[in-house]
Amino acid sequence: MNRSPIAWAAVGLALRLVFALFYWTGEPLSHDEREYLALARSVATGGGFTYPGDEPSPGTAQRFGRAPGYPAFLAALRVLEPQTTAPVRVKVAQSLVGAAGVWLIGVIAARAAGPRAGAIAAAIAALYPPLVWMPAYVLSETVYSTIALAAALLLDRVADGEAHSRTAVAAGALIGIGILVRPAMVLFLPFVFAWLARRKNRGLKLATLVMAAALACVLPWTLRNARVYHRLVFVASEGGVTFWTGNHPLSRGEGDLAANVALKRAELEFRDAHPGLTAEQLEPLYYRDAWRRIAADPLWWLGLLARKAFYTVVPIGPSYTLHSAKYFAASAISYGLLLPFAIAGAWAGRWRCG
């Protein structure tokens, strides 16, 4: 366990490549994977950020405007033909990105608790099954998590006084890029601002630089969306249906529509009640209906939040049990083994926050 984070990153790379290239082969693409590749193909061939005309119909699913960061990453890999399985070059590239994430986890842990902690953290990240298999999928998690970790490392340096303005701008730019990959990262920004602003040594200035750099990365895409959709869409227009399905009376607090047939049926009925509207035009209607339900019964909604919190730390929800027994075991057992150490670490570090 005394290997450096770089050595564990190499181990992590080998495991990711073995899984992606020798085990997870010939598997059909999911809906999200097909859409990411379709957008990437359009961008790479000069068609812009639109779905190609030859892309098959998504059936009962909708084609929302997605965040541009991950399709841009795929476009850079030059996958120019329609795909039925995950391209090898995508698997290899994401395995490299995932290995970089292993190294970042080790470095961050070493800064927090010393070299031994860094080696242990890197080893866990290198061997942790969900992190090993994710690069084999054409999904944004691997790219996003590595960007987020890099931003966290730079922010830690800024907060410790090791670096100042340029590093704050770089951290903010990484956060902005992360938002363009997965828009949920925007919720990270206010916490970063508050955390840095209370620092005595130019804290407010550094917090402002981080915020400004992040928003500067996102603003051009927001302006593009305003021109295309004729209304404010910060990054992607898929937020409405996600918020609606996640805050619906039929929601179990965990799992996507594939794991909840009743909720999928309700979503189709919602669309049928608003015929002729595009996915982008439906987005504000989803938000409006969801907020109406929450306001009508806030106690029910608080109970739903409690279930979401439970499933966040106890991986036994329908999205896990929907898949094979091997998938469930690899997810739940590996997660369960780490959970006690995560709780212990959070408790031990509670006084270091801020």
C-alpha positions as CSV (number, residue, x, y, z in Angstrom):
1,M,0.0,0.0,0.0
2,N,3.0,2.3,-0.1
3,R,2.8,2.9,-3.8
4,S,2.5,6.5,-4.9
5,P,-0.6,7.9,-6.5
6,I,1.1,7.7,-9.9
7,A,1.7,4.0,-9.5
8,W,-1.9,3.4,-8.5
9,A,-3.0,5.5,-11.4
10,A,-1.1,3.1,-13.7
11,V,-2.8,0.1,-12.0
12,G,-6.2,1.9,-12.4
13,L,-5.5,2.4,-16.1
14,A,-4.7,-1.2,-16.6
15,L,-7.9,-2.4,-14.9
16,R,-10.0,0.0,-16.8
17,L,-8.6,-1.0,-20.1
18,V,-9.0,-4.7,-19.3
19,F,-12.6,-4.3,-18.4
20,A,-13.4,-2.0,-21.3
21,L,-11.6,-3.9,-24.1
22,F,-11.9,-7.5,-23.0
23,Y,-15.0,-7.8,-20.9
24,W,-17.5,-5.1,-21.8
25,T,-17.6,-5.7,-25.5
26,G,-20.4,-5.9,-28.0
27,E,-23.0,-4.5,-25.5
28,P,-25.8,-2.4,-27.0
29,L,-25.8,1.3,-26.4
30,S,-28.3,2.9,-24.0
31,H,-30.5,5.8,-25.0
32,D,-28.2,8.4,-23.5
33,E,-25.1,6.8,-25.1
34,R,-26.7,6.9,-28.5
35,E,-27.6,10.6,-28.1
36,Y,-24.2,11.6,-26.9
37,L,-22.6,9.9,-29.9
38,A,-25.1,11.3,-32.4
39,L,-24.4,14.9,-31.2
40,A,-20.7,14.3,-31.2
41,R,-20.9,12.9,-34.8
42,S,-22.8,16.0,-35.9
43,V,-20.3,18.4,-34.3
44,A,-17.3,16.5,-35.7
45,T,-18.7,16.5,-39.2
46,G,-19.7,20.2,-39.2
47,G,-23.4,19.8,-38.6
48,G,-23.4,21.7,-35.4
49,F,-24.9,20.8,-32.0
50,T,-28.0,19.0,-33.5
51,Y,-29.1,15.5,-33.9
52,P,-28.2,14.1,-37.4
53,G,-31.1,13.4,-39.8
54,D,-30.1,9.8,-40.1
55,E,-30.3,9.1,-36.4
56,P,-33.1,6.6,-35.6
57,S,-36.2,7.7,-33.7
58,P,-35.8,7.5,-29.9
59,G,-39.2,5.9,-29.6
60,T,-41.1,7.1,-26.5
61,A,-38.1,9.0,-25.2
62,Q,-37.5,12.7,-25.9
63,R,-34.5,14.5,-27.4
64,F,-33.7,17.4,-25.2
65,G,-30.9,19.8,-25.7
66,R,-28.0,18.4,-23.8
67,A,-25.0,20.0,-22.1
68,P,-22.3,20.5,-24.8
69,G,-19.2,19.5,-22.9
70,Y,-19.3,15.7,-23.2
71,P,-20.4,15.6,-26.8
72,A,-17.5,18.0,-27.6
73,F,-15.1,15.6,-25.8
74,L,-16.5,12.8,-28.0
75,A,-16.3,14.9,-31.1
76,A,-12.6,15.5,-30.5
77,L,-12.1,11.7,-30.7
78,R,-13.5,11.8,-34.3
79,V,-16.1,9.1,-34.1
80,L,-17.6,9.9,-37.5
81,E,-19.9,6.9,-38.2
82,P,-23.1,5.7,-36.5
83,Q,-22.3,3.3,-33.7
84,T,-24.1,0.3,-32.2
85,T,-21.6,-0.3,-29.4
86,A,-19.2,1.9,-27.5
87,P,-16.2,2.8,-29.7
88,V,-12.8,1.5,-28.7
89,R,-11.2,4.9,-28.9
90,V,-13.8,6.3,-26.5
91,K,-13.1,3.5,-24.0
92,V,-9.3,4.1,-24.2
93,A,-9.6,7.9,-23.9
94,Q,-11.9,7.6,-20.9
95,S,-9.7,5.0,-19.2
96,L,-6.9,7.5,-19.4
97,V,-9.1,10.2,-18.0
98,G,-10.2,7.8,-15.2
99,A,-6.6,7.1,-14.4
100,A,-6.0,10.8,-14.1
101,G,-8.9,10.9,-11.6
102,V,-7.2,8.2,-9.5
103,W,-4.0,10.3,-9.4
104,L,-6.0,13.4,-8.4
105,I,-7.8,11.6,-5.6
106,G,-4.4,10.4,-4.3
107,V,-2.9,13.9,-4.4
108,I,-5.9,15.5,-2.7
109,A,-5.9,12.9,0.1
110,A,-2.1,13.3,0.5
111,R,-2.6,17.1,0.9
112,A,-5.3,16.5,3.5
113,A,-3.7,13.7,5.6
114,G,-0.2,12.8,4.4
115,P,1.5,10.5,1.9
116,R,0.1,7.3,3.4
117,A,-3.5,8.5,3.1
118,G,-2.8,9.6,-0.4
119,A,-1.6,6.1,-1.4
120,I,-4.6,4.4,0.3
121,A,-7.0,6.8,-1.4
122,A,-5.4,6.2,-4.8
123,A,-5.5,2.5,-4.3
124,I,-9.2,2.5,-3.4
125,A,-9.9,4.7,-6.4
126,A,-7.9,2.5,-8.7
127,L,-9.7,-0.7,-7.5
128,Y,-13.2,0.5,-6.8
129,P,-15.5,-1.5,-9.2
130,P,-17.9,1.3,-10.3
131,L,-15.0,3.6,-11.1
132,V,-13.3,0.8,-13.1
133,W,-16.3,0.0,-15.3
134,M,-17.6,3.6,-16.0
135,P,-15.0,4.4,-18.7
136,A,-16.4,1.5,-20.8
137,Y,-19.7,3.4,-21.2
138,V,-20.3,6.4,-23.4
139,L,-21.5,8.5,-20.5
140,S,-20.1,11.7,-19.0
141,E,-19.4,10.6,-15.4
142,T,-15.7,9.8,-15.9
143,V,-14.9,13.0,-17.7
144,Y,-17.0,15.1,-15.3
145,S,-15.6,13.6,-12.1
146,T,-12.0,14.1,-13.2
147,I,-12.7,17.8,-14.1
148,A,-14.4,18.2,-10.7
149,L,-11.4,16.7,-8.9
150,A,-9.0,18.9,-10.7
151,A,-11.1,22.0,-9.7
152,A,-11.1,20.8,-6.1
153,L,-7.3,20.4,-6.1
154,L,-6.8,24.0,-7.4
155,L,-9.4,25.4,-5.0
156,D,-7.6,23.7,-2.1
157,R,-4.3,25.3,-3.1
158,V,-6.0,28.7,-3.3
159,A,-7.6,28.3,0.1
160,D,-4.3,27.3,1.7
161,G,-2.6,30.4,0.3
162,E,-0.3,28.5,-2.0
163,A,-1.6,30.1,-5.1
164,H,-3.6,33.2,-5.9
165,S,-5.3,35.0,-8.8
166,R,-4.2,32.8,-11.7
167,T,-5.0,29.6,-9.9
168,A,-8.4,30.9,-8.8
169,V,-9.2,31.8,-12.4
170,A,-8.0,28.3,-13.5
171,A,-10.2,26.7,-10.8
172,G,-13.2,28.7,-11.9
173,A,-12.6,27.8,-15.6
174,L,-12.6,24.1,-14.6
175,I,-15.8,24.6,-12.7
176,G,-17.3,26.3,-15.8
177,I,-16.2,23.4,-18.0
178,G,-17.6,21.0,-15.5
179,I,-21.0,22.8,-15.6
180,L,-20.9,22.4,-19.4
181,V,-20.4,18.7,-19.0
182,R,-23.0,18.2,-16.2
183,P,-25.0,21.3,-15.3
184,A,-25.7,20.1,-11.7
185,M,-22.2,21.4,-10.9
186,V,-23.6,24.9,-10.9
187,L,-24.9,24.1,-7.4
188,F,-21.3,23.9,-6.3
189,L,-20.5,27.5,-7.2
190,P,-22.3,29.3,-4.3
191,F,-20.7,27.0,-1.7
192,V,-17.3,27.7,-3.2
193,F,-17.9,31.4,-3.2
194,A,-19.0,31.4,0.5
195,W,-16.1,29.1,1.4
196,L,-13.4,31.3,-0.2
197,A,-15.0,34.7,0.6
198,R,-14.6,34.1,4.4
199,R,-10.9,33.7,4.1
200,K,-8.9,36.5,5.5
201,N,-6.2,36.8,2.8
202,R,-8.0,38.3,-0.2
203,G,-10.8,35.8,0.2
204,L,-13.5,37.9,-1.4
205,K,-11.3,38.8,-4.4
206,L,-10.4,35.1,-5.0
207,A,-14.0,34.0,-4.6
208,T,-15.1,36.6,-7.2
209,L,-12.4,35.5,-9.6
210,V,-13.5,31.9,-9.3
211,M,-17.2,32.8,-9.9
212,A,-16.4,35.2,-12.8
213,A,-14.2,32.6,-14.6
214,A,-16.8,29.9,-14.2
215,L,-19.6,32.1,-15.5
216,A,-17.5,33.4,-18.3
217,C,-17.1,29.8,-19.6
218,V,-20.8,29.1,-19.5
219,L,-22.1,32.5,-20.7
220,P,-21.5,31.9,-24.5
221,W,-23.5,28.7,-24.4
222,T,-26.3,30.4,-22.5
223,L,-26.4,33.2,-25.1
224,R,-26.5,30.5,-27.9
225,N,-29.4,28.8,-26.2
226,A,-31.3,32.1,-25.9
227,R,-30.9,32.5,-29.7
228,V,-31.9,28.9,-30.5
229,Y,-34.8,28.5,-28.0
230,H,-35.9,32.1,-27.7
231,R,-35.9,31.9,-23.9
232,L,-33.4,31.5,-21.1
233,V,-31.8,28.0,-20.9
234,F,-28.7,28.2,-18.8
235,V,-27.0,25.1,-20.1
236,A,-29.4,22.3,-21.1
237,S,-33.2,21.9,-21.6
238,E,-33.4,18.5,-19.9
239,G,-33.7,19.9,-16.4
240,G,-37.5,20.2,-16.4
241,V,-38.4,16.6,-17.1
242,T,-35.7,15.5,-14.6
243,F,-37.1,17.8,-11.9
244,W,-40.7,16.6,-12.7
245,T,-39.9,12.9,-12.5
246,G,-37.8,13.3,-9.4
247,N,-40.5,15.2,-7.6
248,H,-43.6,13.3,-8.7
249,P,-46.0,11.4,-6.3
250,L,-45.0,8.2,-8.2
251,S,-41.3,8.8,-7.6
252,R,-39.7,6.3,-5.2
253,G,-36.8,8.6,-4.5
254,E,-34.3,6.7,-6.6
255,G,-34.1,5.2,-10.0
256,D,-34.8,6.4,-13.5
257,L,-37.9,5.8,-15.7
258,A,-36.7,2.4,-16.8
259,A,-37.1,1.3,-13.2
260,N,-40.6,2.9,-12.7
261,V,-43.1,2.0,-15.3
262,A,-45.9,3.9,-13.7
263,L,-43.9,7.1,-13.7
264,K,-43.0,6.6,-17.3
265,R,-46.6,6.2,-18.2
266,A,-47.5,9.4,-16.3
267,E,-44.8,11.3,-18.2
268,L,-46.2,10.1,-21.5
269,E,-49.6,11.3,-20.4
270,F,-48.2,14.7,-19.5
271,R,-46.8,15.0,-23.0
272,D,-50.1,13.9,-24.5
273,A,-51.8,16.7,-22.6
274,H,-49.6,19.2,-24.3
275,P,-49.6,18.0,-28.0
276,G,-47.4,19.7,-30.6
277,L,-44.9,21.1,-28.1
278,T,-41.2,20.4,-28.5
279,A,-39.1,19.1,-25.7
280,E,-37.7,22.5,-25.1
281,Q,-41.2,24.1,-25.0
282,L,-42.3,21.5,-22.5
283,E,-39.4,22.2,-20.1
284,P,-41.0,25.2,-18.2
285,L,-44.3,23.3,-18.0
286,Y,-42.6,20.4,-16.3
287,Y,-41.1,22.9,-13.7
288,R,-44.5,24.6,-13.2
289,D,-46.3,21.3,-12.6
290,A,-43.7,20.0,-10.2
291,W,-43.6,23.1,-8.1
292,R,-47.4,23.1,-8.0
293,R,-47.3,19.6,-6.5
294,I,-44.6,20.5,-4.0
295,A,-46.5,23.6,-2.8
296,A,-49.8,21.6,-2.5
297,D,-48.2,19.0,-0.2
298,P,-44.9,20.0,1.3
299,L,-45.0,17.3,4.0
300,W,-45.1,14.6,1.2
301,W,-42.2,16.3,-0.5
302,L,-40.1,16.3,2.7
303,G,-40.7,12.6,3.0
304,L,-39.6,12.1,-0.6
305,L,-36.4,14.1,0.2
306,A,-35.8,11.8,3.1
307,R,-36.1,8.7,0.8
308,K,-33.6,10.3,-1.6
309,A,-31.2,10.9,1.2
310,F,-31.5,7.3,2.3
311,Y,-30.9,5.9,-1.2
312,T,-27.9,8.2,-1.6
313,V,-26.1,6.3,1.1
314,V,-27.8,2.9,0.9
315,P,-27.5,1.5,-2.7
316,I,-30.6,-0.8,-2.7
317,G,-32.9,1.2,-4.9
318,P,-34.6,0.1,-8.1
319,S,-31.9,1.4,-10.4
320,Y,-29.5,-1.2,-8.8
321,T,-31.9,-4.1,-8.6
322,L,-33.1,-3.5,-12.2
323,H,-29.8,-4.8,-13.6
324,S,-28.1,-8.2,-13.2
325,A,-27.2,-9.8,-9.9
326,K,-23.5,-9.2,-10.7
327,Y,-24.1,-5.5,-11.3
328,F,-26.0,-5.2,-8.0
329,A,-23.4,-7.1,-6.1
330,A,-20.5,-5.1,-7.5
331,S,-22.2,-1.8,-6.7
332,A,-23.8,-2.6,-3.3
333,I,-20.9,-4.6,-1.8
334,S,-18.1,-2.3,-2.9
335,Y,-20.1,0.7,-1.7
336,G,-21.0,-0.9,1.6
337,L,-17.4,-1.8,2.3
338,L,-16.4,1.9,1.9
339,L,-19.3,3.4,3.7
340,P,-18.1,2.9,7.3
341,F,-14.7,4.5,6.4
342,A,-16.4,7.4,4.7
343,I,-18.5,8.0,7.8
344,A,-15.5,7.8,10.1
345,G,-13.5,10.2,7.8
346,A,-16.4,12.7,7.7
347,W,-16.6,12.6,11.5
348,A,-12.9,12.9,12.0
349,G,-12.7,15.9,9.6
350,R,-15.8,17.7,10.8
351,W,-13.7,20.4,12.6
352,R,-11.6,21.1,9.5
353,C,-14.4,22.4,7.4
354,G,-13.8,26.0,6.7
